[in-house]
């Protein structure tokens, strides 16, 4: 008996058309790779957005990769929805939420990947795990400009101010104080991801500026960590951890991202580059130390995935960013539930690139085979089908979903 084809819909925040009526997709090469791999695995893959499912229609329109291009066509309602939404405004978010709600009423589906709450909430969840806490930079919510100035005076390296729900290095600021001159230096990236540097000789001027910069957004504060190498280029380590076809967490790949000289971030969207982790770390700190750090990254990544899944519901993949300070200490900087994977293509790590594409598809196929899934984590927190938790005993480093 031939297995039923899995239908995977990749939902995005919006799809617009260029002057030639060709779709403008946010991650076209990624969706193309998923589509091609899906055909090999018997999975129907397409991309859709809220505008493809009008409120008074039962027909969904999506974009399939056919004849070397994405073409708009009627598509069947998905079994699995892969959320790759990067919203630019509240209207997009509301429209997508309404569309998925309507979709559920017509045909229930599963979400492939969960989402994480704001960074401060994630930090608090990880801080409760003793093995992880020592790798977390001390993090506080931003309350007022005076608070930031006071903390910058207490830390010689200054303080980092970053959006609680930001990404790609946008809106991040480094604040340092010169106590002798009572001046403040600010370097960072705007919300448009442009670099800037501003010096303030009066505290009042800085306070007015930072209040306007933050506006009504939620920000958090961390001590600045010296994560640059001898070349004065910042670098971090990105580990991609994903569920495989057995629903177990596996590291798909690790890469080092470097920023421009004197830059605050090493994000690729900010003009950074990517390098093979083992090779670059060995050149910086020696082969034996590099190997130990990479082993540590593997261990911490799996512990982090376990912890976050227990706290916030079932997840499919995480991009975990690590910093290494000049003493060799490893810091877990950020967890991202919608990770990119372009670093692996840049460094030519074909195995990691293949895993990063295939594993979400294999996990999607696994989910469709389970008629009554339940998981130790609270799936209701991520808006999935409502299941009850039956087993709180997780095996370390190898989370296995339990279904009844």
N, C-alpha and C positions, 0 to 999 in steps of 0.2 A: 504493500500500500504506500503510495507516494505521500511524503510529508507535506502538510499544508504550508504554503508560502507565508513567511512572516512579513508583515507590512510595517515598515519603520518610517514614520514621518519626522523630519527634522524641523522643529518650529523655530522661526527667527522673529525678531522684533518687527521687521518690516521688509518688504521687497518693492523696490522702485524700478522704473524703467529708464534707460538712457534715451538719447535722441533717435536711436535706431530701433527702439522698442525691445531692446535686449535687457534681461533682468540684471539688476545690480544686487548681488548677494554679498553678505558680509564676509564669508569665508569660502569663496568659490572652489579653491583647490582642495580644501578639506572635504567639502560636500561631493566633489567629483570623485575623490579617492574612496569615500564611503560608498558611493553609488556603484563604482566599478567592483569593489570588493564584495558588495552585497549581491551582485549578480552571480559571482562565483560561489557564494554561500547560500543561494536560494532565498535572499531577502530583498524585497521590493523597497527601494529607498527613494524618497523624494523630499523636497524642501517646500515648506508652506508657511504662511503668515496669516494674521487675522483677516486681512483684506481678501484672502482666497476662500473665505467661508462666510458669505453674507448672512446676516441675521435671519432672513426669511427664506433661506435656501437649505436644502439637505445635501447639496452637491459641493464637495470640496475640490478646489483647484490648487494644484501644486506644480512644482517644476521638477521634471525628471531629466537626467543626463542621457541624452540620446543623440546619435549622429554628431558627436563632438560638441554638443552645446546643450544648455538647459532650455527645455521647451515647456511652456505652460499647457496643461492638459487636465481633464478630470481625473481624479485619483480616488481609490477606495479609502474609506476611513481607516486610520492607523490602528494597529494592535499595540504598538509601542510608540511613545512620543519622546524624542530626544531633544531636550531643551537647550538650544544655543542662542537664547535671547539676550542681547545686550541693549537694554533700553536706553534711549536718549531723553525720554520725557515720560511724565506720568500717564499721558494719553495712550502711548504705546503699551504700557504695562496693563492699563485697564482694558484696552481693546483685546489684548492677548488673553487676559484672564476670562473675559466674557466669552470669547470664542472657544476656549478649551472647556468651559462650563457647558456650553451648548453642545459641543462635541461629545462630552461624557453622557449627556442625556440621550443622545441618539445611539451611540455605541461606546460602552465603557472601554477604557484603554489604560495602559500602565505607563507611568513615567519611567524612562530608563535611568535618568540621573536625578538625584535630589539637589537641593540648594542649601547653602549655608547662610546663617544669619549674619549680622554685622560683625566686623572684625573683633570688636571688644567682647562680644558674646562668645565668639569662637575662642578667644584668649582665655576667658574665664572658664570655659569648659575644659580646655587643655591644661590649665593651671591646676585643676583638681587631680591630675594624674602625676604622682610624684616623680616618675621616671622622665616625664616630659618637661616638668616645671623648670628644671635647671637649664633647659635650652630655650626658654622663652624670654625675650626682652621685657623688662618691667613696663607695663602699659596702663595708662590712665585715660579717662575721658577728658577731652578739652572742655574747660568751663569758661575761662576768661583769659584775656591777654596778660593780665598781671600774674596769673598762675604760671603761664608759659615763661614769662620773664624770670620769675623766681626760680623755676626749675632749671632754666638755662644758666643761671648764675651758679647753681649747685653742681652742675656737671661741666667739666672743662671742655668736653667735646660738643657741648650744646645739646639741643633737643630736636627730635624729628616730630613734625606735625603732619598727619596724613589722614585722608578721608576714611571714615569708618566703613564705607562700602565702595571705595574707589578701586580702580584697576589701571593697569598699564602705566603706572607711575604718575598719573595725572593728579595735579593738586597737592603734591607732596612738598614740604617746606623744611629746610634746616635752619634753625635759629641759634646763633652763637652770640655771646656777650663779651664785651671788652670792659672789665670792671674799672680799669684805670680811667678810661675815657667815658665810661657810662654810655657806650654806644652799642648798637645792635646790628648784626649783619644777617641778612636773610638771603638764602639761595634756594632755588627750587624750580618747580615746573608748574606752569599754569594749567588750567583745565583743558586748554587746547594743546597741552604737552610741549609748550615752548619753554626753554630755559630762561631764567632771569636771576639777577642779583641786585639787591637794594640795601643800602646802608642808612641807618637811622641814627641821628645824633641826639634825638629826644625821645624819651619813652612814650610820651603822649602821641607823637606822630606814628610810632610803631603800633601802639594800641588801636588807633583809628584804622590804620591800614589793615592789620590782621583781622579786625572785626568785619571790615568790608570783604576781605578775601574769603573768610569762612562763611559769611552770611548766615543762613539758617541751617546749614548742613551740619551733620554730625561728624566730629573729628576726634582723633585720639592722639596721645602724646607718648613718645618713647625716647629714652636716652639715645643719643647718636652713637652708632657703632662704627668703628674704623674698619671698613671692609674692603678697602682699596689695597691693591698690591703695590710693589715698589715702583711700578710705572704710573702710579696715581690714577689708575683706571679702576672704578668700582667693579666688583664681580659678585655674582651669587650663583648658587647651584640649584637647578630646577630638576626635581624628581617627579616623574609621572607614574602614579600608581593607579592600577585599574583592576576591576573585576574581570576574571577570565570565564571560560565556559563552565567551570565548576563553581562559580560564584565565590571564588577565593581571591583575596587581594594578591596582586603580583606587580612587581616593579617592571614597567615597560621600557624605561630608559632614563638616563641621567645625563644632563648637559650643563656646562658652565656658560653663563651669559656675562659678557663684559660690556661696560659702558664706555662712553667717550672720556678722555682724560679730563679730570676735574669735575665730571658730571656727578650728580647726586644718585642717579639710578642706573641700573644695568639692563633695563627693560628693552627688548628689541624694538618696541614701538617708539622708543626715545632715541633711536640711532645706535643701539648697542649691537654686539655681535655674539655669535655662539661658537663654542669649542667643545671638543671631546673632553669629558670630565676627567678621565684617568690621565690623559696626556697633559692637560693644562695644570691640574693640581700637582702632578708629579714634578713638573717644571718649577712650580712655585714653592712647594714644601717638601719635596722629596718623595720617592716612590713608596716607601714603607708607610710614611705618614698619610699619604694620599689613599693608600689601600685601606688603612684603618678608618679614615674619615668616611670613605664610601661605604664600608661595612656598617658604620654607625648610622649613616643616612638611610640605608635600607631598613635597619632595625627601627629607627625613630619613625620612618614613614609608615610602616605597618602598624606601629603602636598608635600613631596619630589617626590613621584611617579607622582603626577599631574604636577609638575614643569618640571621634566625631560621629560615627555611624550609630553608636549607642546613644549619643545625646540628641542627634537631630534627624534620625531616620535613615533609611536605606540610601546608599550612595553607589554610584557606578565608577567614578574616577575622581581623582584629586591631583592637582598640580601643587606641589609643596616647594616653597622657596627657602633656601638655607643661605646663611651668611657665615663666613669664617673670619674671625678677627685675627689680629696680628699675633696673638698668643696661641692660635690654633684652636680656639674654642668654637664649637658649632652652635649656631643660633637658628631656630626655626622662625622665619620671618613672616610667612604668610601661607594660608591654605586657600586654594581656589577650586571651586566645584565645577567651573567651566574652563578647564585649562586649554591653552594652545599647545601645539606640538610642532611648530615650524622649526624649532631648534634642531630636531633630529634630521630633518631634510637638509638643513644648512651644513651640519657637520658630517653628513654622509653616513649616518648610522642607520642603515637600511633595515636592520632587524628591529630596532626600536620604532622606527617609522611604521613598519608593518604591524607590529604589536599595537601601536597607538590607534591604528585604523581598524584592525580586525577584532580586537577585544570588545569594544562596545557592541559590535554586531553579534559576536558570539554570545555575549551576555544577554542581549536582546532576545536572541533565539531561545536561550535557556529560560528566560522569564515567561515566554509564551507557552512553554511546555508544562508550566506549573499551574494547575487549575485552582488550587486553594493556597496560595503562598502566604506565609506569615514569617516574620523575622523578629529576632530578639530586640531590635530597635523599634521605636515608635514611628511607624510609617505614616500615621495620621498627621504627624508634625510636618511632613512634606507634601500633604495633600494627595496621598495615594489612596488606593482602595483601603477600607478600614479593616485592619487585621489586629489580632491580639497577640501579645508576646507570650511565649511558652517556655523559653529557655534562656536563662541569664548567664550560663556558663560558656564563656568564649575561650577558645583555645588561643594562646598567644601567637601572634604573627600570621595566623592563617584563619581568617574569619570565614566560616562556612555557613551559608544560609540554611536554616532549617524550615522545611515546609511540611505541612500535614495534609 
